[in-house]
Structure formats: structure tokens, C-alpha cells
Amino acid sequence: MIRLGYVMAVVVDVLVIGGFSIYYAHNEWFVSIASGKAVYFWDVLLFVLIGIVYGIIVVLGTSMFPRIAGLFHYMIAWITTGFIYVFINHEVFDVVLGPLLNNEQMNTVVHIVIISVLALFIFTPRMRIFKQDLT
């Protein structure tokens, strides 16, 4: 039986991947093969299929390829942290990346370092959920 921790760990991933996939498929494929409200049936079906397939790939990939999975989970944690960080910066400073330094390139580097450090706070619990060795 799949535990709740696994589900919560991949919910954001599935929402992002499923959302982008449905956005593309809805406009490119589903309006061509269905009409009316049936288009939304295909959207929901694709979202459920993506959720199941992604969950299986993550769980099996984590158990079969632990080092690659560790890198994958950190990348996902970094992307998630980046989205949240940029959103908060946009809401607080009304710019994508708030001004921390006068030099624009160094400002970007500092923001990337901050995102990378904050990503560890998502990465560590995510690895515990999938029971990976953090060494």
C-alpha cells in the first residue's frame, strides 16, 4: 500500500507536470478528438495517468537507482524552492529577484545560493520519505 508520505512528496511534482501536460494536450490534441464537455474528461484522464505513471517511476527509480534518484530529488526540491522563492520575491519586492547587491550578476548568484541552501530543507525530508541514505 502506498503511504501518505509518498503521495505528499510527489503531489507538487504531479501538479506541475500534469498542469503543463494538460495545458498543452487540451489545446493541441483533445479539442481535435472530442467536443463539448468531453474534452475535460480527457484532461482528467491524462492527469490521473500522469499521476500514476510519475508515482511509479519515482518510487521504482528511487529504489533501483539511489544515486541518480538523490540528484533527481534535489533538482525537484531546488525547482520547488525556486518557484516559492521567486513568488515571495515578486509579492514582497514586486520584482522577480529582490535587490540584495548593486551588481546584477552577483545579485543573481546570491539568490541562486540562497535557493540552493533553502532547497536542502525540502530535500532532506523528501529523502527520508523515500528512505534514502543521505551520505
DSSP file (Angstrom, degrees, kcal/mol; ACC not computed):
  #  RESIDUE AA STRUCTURE BP1 BP2  ACC     N-H-->O    O-->H-N    N-H-->O    O-->H-N    TCO  KAPPA ALPHA  PHI   PSI    X-CA   Y-CA   Z-CA
    1    1 A M              0   0    0      0, 0.0     2,-0.4     0, 0.0     0, 0.0   0.000 360.0 360.0 360.0 138.1    0.0    0.0    0.0
    2    2 A I        -     0   0    0      1,-0.1     2,-0.1     2,-0.0     0, 0.0  -0.605 360.0-132.2 -77.7 129.7    1.3    3.5   -0.9
    3    3 A R     >  -     0   0    0     -2,-0.4     4,-1.5     1,-0.1     3,-0.4  -0.397  17.2-115.0 -81.4 160.3    1.9    5.6    2.2
    4    4 A L  H  > S+     0   0    0      1,-0.2     4,-2.7     2,-0.2     5,-0.2   0.817 112.9  63.4 -63.3 -32.0    0.6    9.1    2.6
    5    5 A G  H  > S+     0   0    0      1,-0.2     4,-2.0     2,-0.2    -1,-0.2   0.905 101.9  49.5 -60.7 -42.8    4.2   10.4    2.7
    6    6 A Y  H  > S+     0   0    0     -3,-0.4     4,-1.4     2,-0.2    -1,-0.2   0.927 111.6  49.3 -60.4 -44.9    4.9    9.2   -0.8
    7    7 A V  H  X S+     0   0    0     -4,-1.5     4,-0.8     1,-0.2     3,-0.5   0.931 112.2  46.5 -62.5 -46.4    1.8   10.9   -2.0
    8    8 A M  H  X S+     0   0    0     -4,-2.7     4,-0.5     1,-0.2     3,-0.3   0.832 108.3  57.7 -66.6 -31.1    2.6   14.2   -0.4
    9    9 A A  H  < S+     0   0    0     -4,-2.0     4,-0.3    -5,-0.2    -1,-0.2   0.808 115.8  34.0 -69.6 -28.6    6.1   14.1   -1.7
   10   10 A V  H  X S+     0   0    0     -4,-1.4     4,-2.7    -3,-0.5     5,-0.2   0.415  91.0  93.9-107.5   1.9    5.1   13.9   -5.3
   11   11 A V  H  X S+     0   0    0     -4,-0.8     4,-2.5    -3,-0.3     5,-0.2   0.932  89.2  45.2 -61.5 -46.1    1.9   16.0   -5.2
   12   12 A V  H  X S+     0   0    0     -4,-0.5     4,-2.4     2,-0.2     5,-0.2   0.914 113.2  51.6 -64.4 -41.2    3.7   19.2   -6.2
   13   13 A D  H  > S+     0   0    0     -4,-0.3     4,-3.0     1,-0.2     5,-0.3   0.940 112.0  45.7 -59.1 -47.6    5.6   17.4   -9.0
   14   14 A V  H  X S+     0   0    0     -4,-2.7     4,-2.8     1,-0.2     5,-0.4   0.884 111.0  53.3 -66.1 -38.3    2.4   15.9  -10.4
   15   15 A L  H  X S+     0   0    0     -4,-2.5     4,-2.0    -5,-0.2    -1,-0.2   0.920 114.9  40.8 -62.5 -42.5    0.5   19.2  -10.2
   16   16 A V  H  X S+     0   0    0     -4,-2.4     4,-2.5     2,-0.2     5,-0.2   0.967 121.7  39.6 -70.7 -52.7    3.3   20.9  -12.2
   17   17 A I  H  X S+     0   0    0     -4,-3.0     4,-2.4    -5,-0.2     5,-0.2   0.935 120.3  45.8 -63.3 -46.0    3.9   18.2  -14.7
   18   18 A G  H  X S+     0   0    0     -4,-2.8     4,-2.9    -5,-0.3     5,-0.2   0.891 111.9  52.3 -63.7 -40.1    0.2   17.4  -15.0
   19   19 A G  H  X S+     0   0    0     -4,-2.0     4,-2.3    -5,-0.4    -2,-0.2   0.936 112.8  43.0 -63.0 -47.5   -0.7   21.0  -15.3
   20   20 A F  H  X S+     0   0    0     -4,-2.5     4,-2.1     2,-0.2    -1,-0.2   0.902 115.8  49.8 -65.3 -39.8    1.7   21.7  -18.1
   21   21 A S  H  X S+     0   0    0     -4,-2.4     4,-3.2    -5,-0.2     5,-0.3   0.923 112.6  46.0 -65.2 -44.1    0.8   18.5  -19.9
   22   22 A I  H  X S+     0   0    0     -4,-2.9     4,-3.0     2,-0.2     5,-0.3   0.899 109.7  55.0 -66.5 -39.5   -2.9   19.2  -19.7
   23   23 A Y  H  X S+     0   0    0     -4,-2.3     4,-1.3    -5,-0.2    -1,-0.2   0.934 115.8  38.5 -58.2 -45.4   -2.4   22.7  -20.8
   24   24 A Y  H  X S+     0   0    0     -4,-2.1     4,-2.3     2,-0.2     5,-0.3   0.958 119.3  45.4 -69.6 -50.8   -0.6   21.5  -23.9
   25   25 A A  H  X>S+     0   0    0     -4,-3.2     5,-2.6     1,-0.2     4,-2.3   0.864 108.7  57.0 -65.1 -36.6   -2.8   18.4  -24.6
   26   26 A H  I  <>S+     0   0    0     -4,-3.0     5,-1.1    -5,-0.3    -1,-0.2   0.931 116.1  34.7 -60.1 -46.0   -6.1   20.3  -24.1
   27   27 A N  I  <5S+     0   0    0     -4,-1.3    -1,-0.2    -5,-0.3    -2,-0.2   0.788 128.6  34.0 -81.5 -27.9   -5.3   22.9  -26.8
   28   28 A E  I  <5S+     0   0    0     -4,-2.3    -3,-0.2    -5,-0.1    -2,-0.2   0.842 132.8   9.0 -98.3 -37.5   -3.4   20.7  -29.2
   29   29 A W  I >X5S+     0   0    0     -4,-2.3     3,-1.3    -5,-0.3     4,-1.3   0.836 117.7  54.0-111.6 -52.3   -5.0   17.2  -29.0
   30   30 A F  I 3><S+     0   0    0     -5,-2.6     4,-1.7     1,-0.3    -4,-0.2   0.804 103.5  55.8 -69.0 -31.1   -8.2   17.0  -27.0
   31   31 A V  H 34<S+     0   0    0     -5,-1.1    -1,-0.3    -6,-0.4    -4,-0.1   0.726 109.7  51.0 -70.4 -17.8  -10.1   19.7  -28.8
   32   32 A S  H <4 S+     0   0    0     -3,-1.3    -2,-0.2     1,-0.1    -1,-0.2   0.780 117.1  35.9 -85.9 -29.0   -9.4   17.8  -32.0
   33   33 A I  H  < S+     0   0    0     -4,-1.3     2,-0.3     1,-0.1    -2,-0.2   0.590 123.0  30.7-102.4 -11.2  -10.7   14.4  -30.8
   34   34 A A     <  -     0   0    0     -4,-1.7     2,-0.3    -5,-0.2    -1,-0.1  -0.930  63.4-150.0-141.7 164.9  -13.6   15.5  -28.5
   35   35 A S    >   -     0   0    0     -2,-0.3     3,-1.4    -3,-0.0     4,-0.1  -0.931  57.3  -2.9-134.5 159.9  -16.2   18.2  -28.3
   36   36 A G  T >  S-     0   0    0     -2,-0.3     3,-1.0     1,-0.2     4,-0.3  -0.329 126.4 -14.9  65.0-138.9  -18.1   20.0  -25.6
   37   37 A K  T >> S+     0   0    0      1,-0.2     3,-0.9     2,-0.2     4,-0.9   0.609 120.2  82.3 -76.2 -12.3  -17.5   18.8  -22.0
   38   38 A A  H <> S+     0   0    0     -3,-1.4     4,-1.5     1,-0.2    -1,-0.2   0.764  79.3  68.6 -64.3 -23.7  -15.9   15.5  -23.2
   39   39 A V  H <> S+     0   0    0     -3,-1.0     4,-1.7     1,-0.2    -1,-0.2   0.893  97.1  51.9 -60.6 -39.1  -12.6   17.5  -23.6
   40   40 A Y  H <> S+     0   0    0     -3,-0.9     4,-2.4    -4,-0.3    -1,-0.2   0.796 101.4  60.5 -70.8 -28.1  -12.4   17.8  -19.8
   41   41 A F  H  X S+     0   0    0     -4,-0.9     4,-2.5     2,-0.2    -1,-0.2   0.928 106.8  46.3 -60.4 -44.7  -12.9   14.1  -19.4
   42   42 A W  H  X S+     0   0    0     -4,-1.5     4,-2.5     2,-0.2    -2,-0.2   0.854 109.6  54.9 -67.5 -34.8   -9.7   13.6  -21.4
   43   43 A D  H  X S+     0   0    0     -4,-1.7     4,-2.2     2,-0.2    -2,-0.2   0.947 111.5  43.5 -60.9 -48.4   -8.0   16.3  -19.3
   44   44 A V  H  X S+     0   0    0     -4,-2.4     4,-2.5     2,-0.2     5,-0.2   0.905 113.1  52.1 -64.6 -42.0   -8.8   14.4  -16.1
   45   45 A L  H  X S+     0   0    0     -4,-2.5     4,-2.4     1,-0.2    -1,-0.2   0.914 110.8  47.5 -61.9 -43.4   -7.9   11.1  -17.6
   46   46 A L  H  X S+     0   0    0     -4,-2.5     4,-2.7     2,-0.2    -1,-0.2   0.904 111.0  51.9 -63.8 -41.2   -4.5   12.4  -18.6
   47   47 A F  H  X S+     0   0    0     -4,-2.2     4,-2.3     2,-0.2    -2,-0.2   0.918 111.5  46.0 -62.8 -43.9   -3.9   14.0  -15.2
   48   48 A V  H  X S+     0   0    0     -4,-2.5     4,-2.3     2,-0.2    -1,-0.2   0.918 113.2  50.1 -64.3 -43.8   -4.7   10.7  -13.4
   49   49 A L  H  X S+     0   0    0     -4,-2.4     4,-2.7     1,-0.2     5,-0.3   0.913 110.9  48.7 -61.7 -43.6   -2.5    8.7  -15.8
   50   50 A I  H  X S+     0   0    0     -4,-2.7     4,-2.8     1,-0.2     5,-0.3   0.911 110.8  51.7 -62.8 -42.1    0.4   11.2  -15.3
   51   51 A G  H  X S+     0   0    0     -4,-2.3     4,-2.1    -5,-0.2    -2,-0.2   0.914 113.4  43.2 -60.8 -44.5    0.0   10.9  -11.5
   52   52 A I  H  X S+     0   0    0     -4,-2.3     4,-2.3     2,-0.2     5,-0.2   0.948 117.3  44.8 -67.6 -49.9    0.1    7.1  -11.6
   53   53 A V  H  X S+     0   0    0     -4,-2.7     4,-2.6     1,-0.2    -2,-0.2   0.922 114.8  48.2 -63.1 -44.6    3.0    6.8  -14.0
   54   54 A Y  H  X S+     0   0    0     -4,-2.8     4,-2.6    -5,-0.3     5,-0.2   0.918 111.5  50.7 -63.0 -42.9    5.0    9.5  -12.3
   55   55 A G  H  X S+     0   0    0     -4,-2.1     4,-2.4    -5,-0.3     5,-0.2   0.909 112.1  46.7 -60.5 -43.3    4.5    7.9   -8.9
   56   56 A I  H  X S+     0   0    0     -4,-2.3     4,-2.8     2,-0.2     5,-0.4   0.925 112.9  49.5 -64.9 -44.9    5.5    4.5  -10.1
   57   57 A I  H  X S+     0   0    0     -4,-2.6     4,-2.6    -5,-0.2     5,-0.2   0.916 113.1  46.5 -61.7 -43.5    8.6    5.9  -11.8
   58   58 A V  H  X S+     0   0    0     -4,-2.6     4,-2.2     2,-0.2    -2,-0.2   0.933 115.7  44.3 -66.6 -45.7    9.7    7.9   -8.8
   59   59 A V  H  X S+     0   0    0     -4,-2.4     4,-1.6    -5,-0.2    -2,-0.2   0.945 120.6  39.5 -66.5 -47.7    9.2    5.0   -6.3
   60   60 A L  H  X S+     0   0    0     -4,-2.8     4,-2.4    -5,-0.2     5,-0.3   0.908 116.3  51.2 -68.4 -41.4   10.9    2.4   -8.5
   61   61 A G  H  X S+     0   0    0     -4,-2.6     4,-2.5    -5,-0.4     8,-0.3   0.878 108.7  51.8 -63.5 -37.6   13.6    4.8   -9.7
   62   62 A T  H  < S+     0   0    0     -4,-2.2    -1,-0.2    -5,-0.2    -2,-0.2   0.884 114.7  41.6 -66.8 -38.3   14.4    5.7   -6.1
   63   63 A S  H  < S+     0   0    0     -4,-1.6    -2,-0.2    -5,-0.2    -1,-0.2   0.829 122.9  38.3 -79.1 -30.5   14.8    2.1   -5.1
   64   64 A M  H  < S+     0   0    0     -4,-2.4    -2,-0.2     1,-0.2    -3,-0.2   0.824 128.6  27.2 -90.2 -33.4   16.6    0.9   -8.2
   65   65 A F     X  +     0   0    0     -4,-2.5     4,-2.6    -5,-0.3    -1,-0.2  -0.653  67.8 168.7-129.5  74.6   18.9    3.9   -8.8
   66   66 A P  H  > S+     0   0    0      0, 0.0     4,-2.1     0, 0.0    -1,-0.1   0.848  75.4  48.1 -63.6 -37.0   19.5    5.6   -5.5
   67   67 A R  H  > S+     0   0    0      2,-0.2     4,-1.7     1,-0.2     5,-0.1   0.928 115.6  43.5 -70.8 -43.0   22.3    8.0   -6.5
   68   68 A I  H  > S+     0   0    0      1,-0.2     4,-2.5     2,-0.2    -1,-0.2   0.896 113.7  53.0 -66.1 -38.7   20.5    9.2   -9.6
   69   69 A A  H  X S+     0   0    0     -4,-2.6     4,-3.1    -8,-0.3    -2,-0.2   0.877 104.6  55.5 -64.3 -37.4   17.3    9.5   -7.6
   70   70 A G  H  X S+     0   0    0     -4,-2.1     4,-1.9     2,-0.2    -1,-0.2   0.924 110.3  44.9 -60.4 -44.3   19.2   11.6   -5.0
   71   71 A L  H  X S+     0   0    0     -4,-1.7     4,-2.4     2,-0.2    -2,-0.2   0.910 113.6  51.0 -63.9 -43.0   20.2   14.0   -7.7
   72   72 A F  H  X S+     0   0    0     -4,-2.5     4,-2.5     1,-0.2    -2,-0.2   0.927 109.9  49.0 -60.2 -46.7   16.7   14.0   -9.1
   73   73 A H  H  X S+     0   0    0     -4,-3.1     4,-2.4     1,-0.2    -1,-0.2   0.862 110.8  50.3 -65.5 -35.5   15.1   14.7   -5.7
   74   74 A Y  H  X S+     0   0    0     -4,-1.9     4,-2.8    -5,-0.2    -1,-0.2   0.914 110.0  50.6 -67.9 -40.4   17.5   17.6   -5.1
   75   75 A M  H  X S+     0   0    0     -4,-2.4     4,-2.6     2,-0.2    -2,-0.2   0.920 111.7  47.5 -61.6 -42.8   16.7   19.1   -8.5
   76   76 A I  H  X S+     0   0    0     -4,-2.5     4,-2.6     2,-0.2    -1,-0.2   0.918 112.8  48.8 -63.7 -43.0   12.9   18.8   -7.8
   77   77 A A  H  X S+     0   0    0     -4,-2.4     4,-2.6     1,-0.2    -2,-0.2   0.893 112.1  49.8 -63.0 -39.1   13.5   20.4   -4.3
   78   78 A W  H  X S+     0   0    0     -4,-2.8     4,-2.7     2,-0.2    -2,-0.2   0.922 111.8  46.9 -66.1 -44.4   15.5   23.1   -6.0
   79   79 A I  H  X S+     0   0    0     -4,-2.6     4,-2.5     2,-0.2    -2,-0.2   0.923 113.9  48.1 -64.0 -43.9   12.9   23.9   -8.6
   80   80 A T  H  X S+     0   0    0     -4,-2.6     4,-2.2     2,-0.2    -2,-0.2   0.934 114.0  46.3 -62.0 -46.3   10.1   23.9   -6.0
   81   81 A T  H  X S+     0   0    0     -4,-2.6     4,-3.0     1,-0.2    -2,-0.2   0.895 111.0  53.9 -62.7 -39.8   12.1   26.2   -3.7
   82   82 A G  H  X S+     0   0    0     -4,-2.7     4,-2.8     2,-0.2     5,-0.3   0.919 108.1  48.7 -61.2 -44.6   12.9   28.4   -6.7
   83   83 A F  H  X S+     0   0    0     -4,-2.5     4,-2.3     2,-0.2    -2,-0.2   0.937 115.3  44.1 -60.1 -46.8    9.2   28.8   -7.6
   84   84 A I  H  X S+     0   0    0     -4,-2.2     4,-2.6     2,-0.2    -2,-0.2   0.919 114.6  49.6 -64.9 -43.7    8.3   29.6   -4.0
   85   85 A Y  H  X S+     0   0    0     -4,-3.0     4,-2.5     1,-0.2    -2,-0.2   0.918 112.9  45.8 -62.3 -46.2   11.3   32.0   -3.6
   86   86 A V  H  X S+     0   0    0     -4,-2.8     4,-2.5    -5,-0.2    -1,-0.2   0.891 112.5  51.9 -65.6 -39.1   10.5   33.9   -6.8
   87   87 A F  H  X S+     0   0    0     -4,-2.3     4,-2.3    -5,-0.3    -2,-0.2   0.935 111.9  45.4 -62.9 -46.3    6.8   34.1   -5.9
   88   88 A I  H  X S+     0   0    0     -4,-2.6     4,-2.7     1,-0.2     5,-0.3   0.915 113.6  50.1 -64.5 -42.4    7.6   35.6   -2.5
   89   89 A N  H  X>S+     0   0    0     -4,-2.5     4,-2.6     1,-0.2     6,-0.8   0.904 110.8  49.9 -60.5 -41.5   10.1   38.0   -4.0
   90   90 A H  H  X5S+     0   0    0     -4,-2.5     4,-0.9     6,-0.2    -1,-0.2   0.900 114.3  44.2 -65.3 -40.3    7.6   39.1   -6.6
   91   91 A E  H  <5S+     0   0    0     -4,-2.3    -2,-0.2    -5,-0.2    -1,-0.2   0.884 122.7  35.8 -72.6 -38.1    4.9   39.7   -4.0
   92   92 A V  H  <5S+     0   0    0     -4,-2.7    -2,-0.2    -5,-0.2    -3,-0.2   0.941 134.4  20.8 -81.5 -50.4    7.2   41.5   -1.5
   93   93 A F  H  <5S-     0   0    0     -4,-2.6    -3,-0.2     2,-0.3    -2,-0.1   0.538  93.6-128.2 -99.0  -9.0    9.6   43.4   -3.8
   94   94 A D  S  <<S+     0   0    0     -4,-0.9     2,-0.3    -5,-0.6    -4,-0.2   0.756  81.2  91.9  61.5  26.6    7.4   43.5   -6.9
   95   95 A V  S    S-     0   0    0     -6,-0.8    -2,-0.3     1,-0.1    -1,-0.3  -0.927  87.3-113.7-137.7 163.8   10.4   42.2   -8.9
   96   96 A V  S    S+     0   0    0     -2,-0.3     2,-0.5     1,-0.3    -6,-0.2   0.958 107.2  18.6 -65.7 -50.8   11.4   38.6   -9.7
   97   97 A L  S    S-     0   0    0     -8,-0.1    -1,-0.3    -4,-0.1     3,-0.1  -0.976  90.2-127.3-124.0 117.9   14.6   38.7   -7.6
   98   98 A G        -     0   0    0     -2,-0.5     2,-0.8    -3,-0.2    13,-0.1  -0.177  32.6 -95.6 -62.4 153.4   14.8   41.4   -5.0
   99   99 A P        +     0   0    0      0, 0.0    -1,-0.1     0, 0.0     3,-0.1  -0.606  56.7 150.7 -76.1 108.4   17.9   43.7   -4.9
  100  100 A L  S    S+     0   0    0     -2,-0.8     2,-0.3     1,-0.2    -2,-0.0   0.693  70.5  22.4-102.7 -30.8   20.4   42.3   -2.4
  101  101 A L  S    S-     0   0    0      2,-0.2    -1,-0.2     1,-0.1     6,-0.1  -0.881  72.7-123.8-132.0 163.2   23.5   43.7   -4.1
  102  102 A N  S    S+     0   0    0     -2,-0.3     2,-0.5    -3,-0.1    -1,-0.1   0.843  93.4  79.0 -76.3 -34.0   24.2   46.6   -6.5
  103  103 A N  S  > S-     0   0    0      1,-0.2     4,-2.2     2,-0.0    -2,-0.2  -0.652  73.1-150.4 -78.9 123.6   25.9   44.3   -9.1
  104  104 A E  H  > S+     0   0    0     -2,-0.5     4,-2.0     1,-0.2    -1,-0.2   0.888  93.2  48.3 -64.8 -41.3   23.2   42.5  -11.1
  105  105 A Q  H  > S+     0   0    0      2,-0.2     4,-2.2     1,-0.2    -1,-0.2   0.926 114.3  45.3 -66.6 -44.3   25.2   39.3  -11.8
  106  106 A M  H  > S+     0   0    0      2,-0.2     4,-2.6     1,-0.2    -1,-0.2   0.846 109.6  57.2 -67.6 -32.4   26.3   38.9   -8.2
  107  107 A N  H  X S+     0   0    0     -4,-2.2     4,-2.1     2,-0.2    -1,-0.2   0.921 108.1  46.8 -61.1 -44.4   22.8   39.6   -7.1
  108  108 A T  H  X S+     0   0    0     -4,-2.0     4,-2.3     2,-0.2    -2,-0.2   0.907 111.1  51.7 -64.2 -42.3   21.6   36.7   -9.2
  109  109 A V  H  X S+     0   0    0     -4,-2.2     4,-2.3     1,-0.2    -2,-0.2   0.915 109.2  50.1 -61.0 -43.5   24.4   34.5   -7.8
  110  110 A V  H  X S+     0   0    0     -4,-2.6     4,-2.4     1,-0.2    -1,-0.2   0.902 110.3  50.0 -63.3 -40.8   23.4   35.3   -4.2
  111  111 A H  H  X S+     0   0    0     -4,-2.1     4,-2.6     2,-0.2    -1,-0.2   0.903 110.1  50.4 -64.0 -40.5   19.8   34.4   -5.0
  112  112 A I  H  X S+     0   0    0     -4,-2.3     4,-2.5     2,-0.2    -2,-0.2   0.898 110.6  49.6 -64.4 -39.9   20.8   31.1   -6.5
  113  113 A V  H  X S+     0   0    0     -4,-2.3     4,-2.3     2,-0.2    -2,-0.2   0.916 111.0  49.6 -64.2 -42.7   22.9   30.3   -3.4
  114  114 A I  H  X S+     0   0    0     -4,-2.4     4,-2.6     2,-0.2    -2,-0.2   0.928 112.1  47.6 -62.2 -45.1   20.0   31.2   -1.2
  115  115 A I  H  X S+     0   0    0     -4,-2.6     4,-2.1     1,-0.2    -1,-0.2   0.908 110.8  52.5 -61.7 -41.7   17.7   29.0   -3.2
  116  116 A S  H  X S+     0   0    0     -4,-2.5     4,-0.6     2,-0.2    -2,-0.2   0.891 112.1  44.5 -63.2 -40.2   20.2   26.1   -3.1
  117  117 A V  H >< S+     0   0    0     -4,-2.3     3,-1.0     1,-0.2     4,-0.5   0.924 113.7  49.3 -70.3 -44.2   20.6   26.3    0.7
  118  118 A L  H >X S+     0   0    0     -4,-2.6     3,-1.3     1,-0.2     4,-0.5   0.821 100.9  65.9 -64.2 -29.6   16.8   26.5    1.2
  119  119 A A  H >X S+     0   0    0     -4,-2.1     4,-2.8     1,-0.3     3,-0.9   0.783  88.7  67.3 -63.5 -26.0   16.3   23.5   -1.1
  120  120 A L  H <X S+     0   0    0     -3,-1.0     4,-2.3    -4,-0.6    -1,-0.3   0.820  92.0  61.0 -63.0 -29.2   18.1   21.4    1.4
  121  121 A F  H <4 S+     0   0    0     -3,-1.3    -1,-0.2    -4,-0.5    -2,-0.2   0.724 113.5  35.5 -71.9 -20.8   15.2   21.9    3.8
  122  122 A I  H <X S+     0   0    0     -3,-0.9     4,-1.7    -4,-0.5    -2,-0.2   0.782 115.9  55.4 -93.8 -36.8   12.9   20.2    1.2
  123  123 A F  H  X S+     0   0    0     -4,-2.8     4,-2.5     1,-0.2     5,-0.2   0.908 102.4  55.2 -63.7 -45.3   15.4   17.7    0.0
  124  124 A T  H  X S+     0   0    0     -4,-2.3     4,-1.8     1,-0.2    -1,-0.2   0.934 112.0  40.6 -61.1 -50.5   16.2   16.2    3.4
  125  125 A P  H  > S+     0   0    0      0, 0.0     4,-2.4     0, 0.0    -1,-0.2   0.878 113.2  56.4 -65.5 -33.4   12.6   15.3    4.4
  126  126 A R  H  X S+     0   0    0     -4,-1.7     4,-1.7     1,-0.2    -2,-0.2   0.909 107.9  47.3 -63.0 -40.3   11.9   14.1    0.8
  127  127 A M  H  <>S+     0   0    0     -4,-2.5     5,-2.7     1,-0.2    -1,-0.2   0.852 110.3  52.8 -69.9 -33.6   14.9   11.7    1.0
  128  128 A R  H ><5S+     0   0    0     -4,-1.8     3,-1.0     3,-0.2    -2,-0.2   0.890 106.0  54.0 -66.5 -37.8   13.6   10.5    4.4
  129  129 A I  H 3<5S+     0   0    0     -4,-2.4    -2,-0.2     1,-0.3    -1,-0.2   0.912 114.1  40.5 -61.7 -41.5   10.2    9.8    2.9
  130  130 A F  T 3<5S-     0   0    0     -4,-1.7    -1,-0.3    -5,-0.2    -2,-0.2   0.349 113.1-124.1 -89.5   6.9   11.8    7.7    0.2
  131  131 A K  T < 5 +     0   0    0     -3,-1.0     2,-0.3     1,-0.2    -3,-0.2   0.886  52.2 159.8  54.9  48.8   14.2    6.2    2.8
  132  132 A Q      < -     0   0    0     -5,-2.7     2,-0.4    -6,-0.1    -1,-0.2  -0.763  46.8-111.0 -99.8 147.6   17.4    7.1    1.0
  133  133 A D        -     0   0    0     -2,-0.3   -63,-0.0     1,-0.1    -5,-0.0  -0.647  21.6-151.8 -74.7 127.0   20.8    7.3    2.7
  134  134 A L              0   0    0     -2,-0.4    -1,-0.1     1,-0.2    -6,-0.0   0.354 360.0 360.0 -85.8   7.0   21.8   11.0    2.7
  135  135 A T              0   0    0      0, 0.0    -1,-0.2     0, 0.0    -2,-0.0   0.451 360.0 360.0 -94.3 360.0   25.6   10.2    2.7
